[in-house]
């Protein structure tokens, strides 16, 4: 994966909460350190985000974007 954002934090998906439009993703980036991001439900489904899966929190400006390899 190549991306222009300078801050990428690898972690493990700890929790996935689907809503009707958006999905809340909790990513554990270090023991006891969690990051939460709201992404579209369709993006969460496309990335196949599920508990235990490895993912990256990509931080650009004030946004946190979730990505997978």
Secondary structure, DSSP 8 states (H G I E B T S, - for coil): ---S-SEEEEEEEEEEEE-SSEEEEEEEEETTEEEEEEEEHHHHHHTT--TT-EEEEEEETTEEEEE--
